[in-house]
Amino acid sequence: MKNLIKFCLLLSVFVLNLSAKASLKIAAVYDDTIPHVQFAVDELQKACEANGGQFLAAPAAGAVTIKFALDRSLGSEAYKIVQQNKNIQIKGGDAKGLMYGGLALVDNLQAGKDLLKTGTISGKPYMPYRGIKFNIPLDARNPSYDDTGDAAQKNIETMWEFDFWKNYLDNMARYRYNLLTLWNLHPFPSMVKVPGYEDVALNDVCVYTGPITDKTDKNWRNEGIQAPEHLRVVKKMTIDEKIAFWKKVFKYADDRGIDIHMYHWNVHVSGAEGKYGIVKRQDNPEAIAYLRESVKQFMLTYPTVKGIGVTAGESIDRSIKGEYSIENFIWLTYGKGIMEAREINPKINCTFIFRQHELQTKGAARPSLAVAAMAGIDVRQYGNHHAIADQTAAAAPVDGIGHGVFTCLVRVFLASLIRRPSQPVFPVPAGSMPLPKDPDNSDIRRWSRLSEYLTVSCGLAGVNILSR
């Protein structure tokens, strides 16, 4: 008898819960011309209906009414949620703040929380940049850092599917990422038409058909990746269709509050080498002119791109000094390319990220990069730190540029691997964490290689150390 009573009580609670969910009605009042807010409202509708509730087209008696309103005083990406009875107001410092406020309510709904017990919730980002490093295999002829594997070759075609990017960017927004950094050795032939270099632009999307083994050189030496007999077309597209595709992807990212940065390794001219006198050397005037024009055209084609990054290593001659030194090469190509694009379109607002191995703040920036900073380009330096940033070193001014433009980017996932759960990712005092050791006592470089394989799902986090 007692067991029967317990069962009946449990059944009644279950029925009451189902009834409560079924009676949930939500209506949203918002500006549907703001795509960030529209996304949050769409997510609210899905969460409401998944809980058995109804999402109404307009406020009605008995419904929970959620109102979205801008409040610039809250600051970028910040939000404040205030619930009074069945009225919930979401205020956001900007469009992204409104979206994050709406997504906070979505999280509560998905966790089974009662909206009528929301109370007051405030939120703002602890880290201004929360991003992902994405090595993007655009084409066998335009490889990323190392495409000598099944993962890259089998996903080349996927990079040209909008549904992939739609799902990927939606998930980035749900998890509050706001930066997508795309990395490729030399992306321009697959993304722009460069005046004067028309034969460089690539139609169609190709994969490599030759055998790939653990002996295949990651730089594709002696593999003939530009030879038609070693390629298979997996998608027919003109260069104009490719440009339209990336404009659509970048617009969608912007509508989810996600900035796009494009990173390049140097010196690479995949698909252009051998044409117009272009040679893969930093002291080749034709390569310099071509790269500068490519950067310029890229920014004019995609003016909403918020960052151009370079990595001054991998395939560069550090022994060359003077006119064709690393820094001057970067300045003559990427720096001038951005500046020339801005002269044509002053609305371009692009941060320039200079990634230097074994970065030291003293002497790291040569006068050429200082000129770019003074010309209005936000020049930032990014050391090849795969673990913990040395905030002490970052406190010093960078030669020729000074304070205010030095941003230290670290790969936060590696910090997460070695920190205790109670430790925040930022800020971390310099030297406060031991570097991990492999069983054979090898150094941190092995962990650095591990990081290259984890960057698709994890990523970069940035913090402007000097302003904190």
Secondary structure by P-SEA (a helix, b strand, c coil): caaaaaaaaaaaaaaaaaaaaaabbbbbbcccccaaaaaaaaaaaaaaaaacbbbbcccccccbbbbbbbccccccccbbbbbcccbbbbbbccaaaaaaaaaaaaaaaaaccccccccbbbbbbcccbbbbbccccccccccccccccaaaaaaccccccaaaaaaaaaaaaaacccbbbbbccccccccccccccccccccbbbbbccccccccccccccccccccccccccccccaaaaaaaaaaaaaaaaaacbbbbbbbccccccccccccccccccccaaaaaaaaaaaaaaaaacccccbbbbcccccccccccccccaaaaaaacaaaaaaaaaaaccccbbbbbbbbccccccccccaaaaaaaaaccbbbbbcccccccccccccccccccccccbbbbcaaaaaaaccccccccccccccccccccccccccaaaaaaaaaaaccccbbbbbccccc
